[in-house]
Amino acid sequence: MDPTGAPSGGSCYYSCLGIRPSASSSEIRAAYRKLALKWHPDRNPNAAGEAKGRFQRIQEAYSVLSDEDKRALYDAGAFDPFVR
């Protein structure tokens, strides 16, 4: 993760939330809450476009990593975000 909070590499959900792959569910939730508050578009009206994009990536990362089945698929490299 770079100093501005953007994910390094752009696609790793763990780096998007700034956590280790071995993070517990409570660590994932805490990281999500902190970043969601920081990048919520309503809290960043001067950079709404950038904030919206980052907020959406944070939400997507949390959606996958907070679900044990999706996380297992993601860790195995088999997760397809287009299959719900």
KAMOKA-V472139 format. One record per backbone hydrogen bond with DSSP energy under -0.5 kcal/mol. NH is the residue of the N-H (numbers start at 1). CO is the residue of the C=O. If there is no record, write none. Layout:
NH & CO
NH & CO
//
This chain:
2 & 6
5 & 2
16 & 12
17 & 13
18 & 14
19 & 14
23 & 20
28 & 24
29 & 25
30 & 26
31 & 27
32 & 28
33 & 29
34 & 30
35 & 31
36 & 32
37 & 33
38 & 34
39 & 35
40 & 36
43 & 40
44 & 40
44 & 41
47 & 44
48 & 45
51 & 47
52 & 48
53 & 49
54 & 50
55 & 51
56 & 52
57 & 53
58 & 54
59 & 55
60 & 56
61 & 57
62 & 58
63 & 59
64 & 60
65 & 61
66 & 62
67 & 64
68 & 66
71 & 67
72 & 68
73 & 69
74 & 70
75 & 71
76 & 72
77 & 73
77 & 74
78 & 73
79 & 73
81 & 79
83 & 80
84 & 82
//
